[in-house]
Amino acid sequence: MKTPEHPIFLESVKYIRSKLGITGLDQIQQSILERIIHSSGDFSMQSCIRFSPFACENAIHALQNGAKILTDTYMAEAAISPMAQRTINSYTQCILGMAPKSIDSTLTTRSAIGMRNIWLDLEIKDNSLNSPFVVIGSSPTALMSLLDLVESGYKTPSLIIGMPVGFIGVSESKSRLLNSECPYIVLEGSRGGASLAAAATNALLRAAET
C-alpha cells in the first residue's frame, strides 16, 4: 500500500495540472515534471525536460529489483533518502564518500574522482543485474566521468538523471548525455540542481512503490 502524500503537496499538484494543460507526456513522465515544477516554482521546466525512450519504466523496474541510487552531492542524498526509505527502501549513497579529501583542483574535481572510484568499485564487487541509478544535480564533471567509463566498456547505469546546474561545462555534459546510449532524464541548458534532480528521483520512487 502506498504511503499518502501530504495534502498541501496534493493541492499544489492539482494547481500545477490546471496550469499545464495537455503535455503529451505519459503518467510517469507527467509526475516527474509536476514534482520538478513544484520544487522550482517554474512552469518553464516543461520546455526543457527530455526523456530517453522507456527510461522511466526501465528505471522503475531496476529500483524495484534493488538498484542502488548514487548521488553527486550530500544534499541530493538527503533529499532522496527519506522517500527511498518510505517507499521501497532503496539504498542511497553519495559518490563524494569515495573521493579523497584534497585534490589538485586545477586538474579534476572530487566528484569526478568519486564517480570513477565508486563505479570501478561497483564493477568489481556488484554482480547484480540492476545497474545503479545515478542522480547528477550539481557536477558536470561527475557526469563526464561516468560517460567516459561507460564509453570505455564499463557498466551502463539503469538511469542517469542529468541535471547539473550552472554554466561551465554544464550544457556540454548534458549534450553528451543526450547523444549517448545511456538512459536519461535531462533538463537542457543551465538549469538543474540537487532539489530538482531529487524531485525527479522521488517521483520514480513513488511510481516504484506497490
C-alpha positions in Angstrom: 0.0 0.0 0.0 1.4 3.4 -1.0 2.1 6.0 1.7 -0.1 9.0 1.4 1.2 12.3 0.1 0.8 15.5 2.2 -2.5 17.3 1.5 -0.6 20.6 0.6 1.5 18.7 -1.9 -1.6 17.2 -3.5 -3.2 20.6 -3.7 -0.1 22.0 -5.3 -0.1 19.2 -7.9 -3.7 19.9 -8.7 -2.9 23.6 -9.3 0.1 22.7 -11.4 -2.0 20.4 -13.6 -4.6 23.1 -14.1 -1.9 25.4 -15.4 0.0 22.9 -17.5 -3.0 21.6 -19.6 -2.2 18.8 -22.0 1.6 18.0 -22.1 1.7 14.9 -24.2 3.7 13.1 -21.5 2.8 9.7 -20.1 1.7 9.3 -16.5 5.1 8.7 -15.0 6.8 11.5 -17.1 4.0 13.8 -16.0 4.5 13.1 -12.4 8.2 13.8 -12.7 7.5 17.2 -14.4 5.0 18.1 -11.7 7.4 17.4 -8.9 10.1 19.4 -10.7 7.8 22.4 -11.2 6.7 22.0 -7.6 10.3 22.1 -6.4 11.3 25.0 -8.6 8.1 27.1 -8.9 8.9 27.4 -12.6 6.5 26.3 -15.3 9.1 26.8 -18.0 10.7 23.5 -16.9 8.2 21.8 -19.2 10.1 23.2 -22.3 13.5 21.8 -21.3 12.8 18.3 -19.9 13.9 15.4 -22.0 13.3 11.6 -21.6 15.0 8.8 -23.5 12.7 6.0 -24.7 11.5 3.7 -21.9 13.8 5.4 -19.4 11.2 5.7 -16.6 9.8 2.2 -17.0 13.2 0.6 -17.0 14.4 2.7 -14.1 11.3 1.7 -12.0 12.0 -1.9 -12.8 15.6 -1.6 -11.7 14.6 0.2 -8.5 12.1 -2.5 -7.7 14.8 -5.1 -8.1 17.3 -3.4 -5.8 19.2 -0.9 -7.9 21.3 1.4 -5.7 20.8 5.2 -6.0 24.1 7.2 -6.4 24.1 11.0 -6.0 26.7 13.6 -6.7 26.0 15.6 -3.6 25.1 15.0 0.0 22.2 17.5 -0.5 20.6 15.2 -3.1 21.2 12.2 -0.9 19.5 13.9 2.0 16.5 14.9 -0.2 16.1 11.3 -1.7 16.8 9.1 1.4 13.6 9.8 3.2 11.5 8.9 0.2 13.6 5.9 -0.6 13.1 4.6 3.0 9.4 5.4 2.9 8.7 3.7 -0.3 10.8 0.7 -1.5 13.8 1.1 0.9 16.4 1.8 -1.9 20.0 2.2 -0.8 21.2 5.7 -1.4 24.9 6.8 -1.4 26.8 10.0 -2.3 29.8 9.5 -4.5 31.8 12.1 -2.5 32.3 9.4 0.1 34.6 7.7 -2.4 36.7 10.8 -3.1 39.9 12.0 -1.5 39.7 14.9 0.9 42.1 17.0 -1.0 43.0 17.1 -4.8 44.6 19.3 -7.3 41.5 21.3 -8.4 43.3 22.6 -11.5 43.3 19.1 -12.9 40.0 17.5 -11.7 37.2 17.6 -9.2 36.4 15.5 -6.1 33.0 14.5 -7.7 34.7 13.3 -10.9 37.2 11.2 -8.8 34.4 9.9 -6.5 32.3 8.9 -9.5 35.2 7.0 -11.1 36.1 5.3 -7.8 32.6 4.2 -6.9 31.9 2.9 -10.4 35.0 0.9 -10.6 34.4 -0.4 -7.1 30.8 -1.5 -8.0 32.1 -3.1 -11.2 34.3 -5.3 -9.1 32.0 -6.0 -6.2 28.5 -5.8 -7.5 27.3 -8.8 -9.6 23.6 -7.8 -9.7 21.8 -7.3 -13.0 20.4 -4.0 -11.9 23.0 -1.3 -12.5 23.0 1.7 -10.2 20.6 4.6 -10.8 22.7 7.8 -10.9 21.5 11.3 -9.9 23.5 14.3 -11.1 22.2 17.6 -9.8 25.4 19.6 -9.4 28.6 18.3 -11.1 29.1 18.2 -14.9 32.5 16.7 -14.3 30.9 13.7 -12.4 28.6 13.2 -15.4 31.5 13.4 -17.8 33.5 10.9 -15.7 30.6 8.5 -15.8 30.1 8.8 -19.5 33.9 8.2 -20.0 33.6 5.0 -18.1 30.5 3.8 -20.0 32.1 4.5 -23.3 35.2 2.6 -22.2 33.0 -0.5 -21.7 32.0 -0.3 -18.0 28.5 -0.9 -16.7 25.7 1.3 -18.1 23.5 2.9 -15.4 19.9 1.9 -15.2 19.2 5.7 -15.5 21.1 8.9 -15.4 19.2 11.9 -14.1 21.3 14.6 -15.8 20.5 17.9 -14.1 23.8 19.6 -13.2 23.3 23.3 -12.7 25.4 26.3 -13.9 27.4 27.4 -16.9 30.9 25.9 -17.1 30.7 22.5 -18.7 27.0 22.0 -17.9 25.4 22.3 -21.3 28.3 20.3 -22.8 27.8 17.4 -20.3 24.1 17.3 -20.9 24.5 17.4 -24.7 26.9 14.5 -24.4 24.4 12.5 -22.3 21.6 13.2 -24.7 23.7 11.8 -27.5 24.9 8.8 -25.6 23.5 5.3 -25.4 22.6 5.8 -21.7 19.0 6.0 -20.5 18.4 9.6 -19.2 16.1 12.3 -17.9 17.7 15.7 -18.7 16.9 19.3 -18.1 18.5 21.0 -21.1 20.5 24.3 -20.7 21.9 25.7 -17.5 19.0 24.8 -15.2 19.1 22.0 -12.7 20.3 21.5 -9.1 20.1 18.9 -6.3 16.5 19.7 -5.4 15.3 19.2 -9.0 17.3 16.0 -9.5 15.9 14.7 -6.2 12.4 15.6 -7.2 12.6 13.5 -10.4 14.1 10.6 -8.4 11.4 10.8 -5.7 8.7 10.7 -8.4 10.2 7.5 -9.7 10.4 6.1 -6.2 6.7 6.8 -5.7 5.9 5.1 -9.0 8.0 2.1 -8.0 6.0 1.7 -4.7 3.4 -1.0 -4.9 
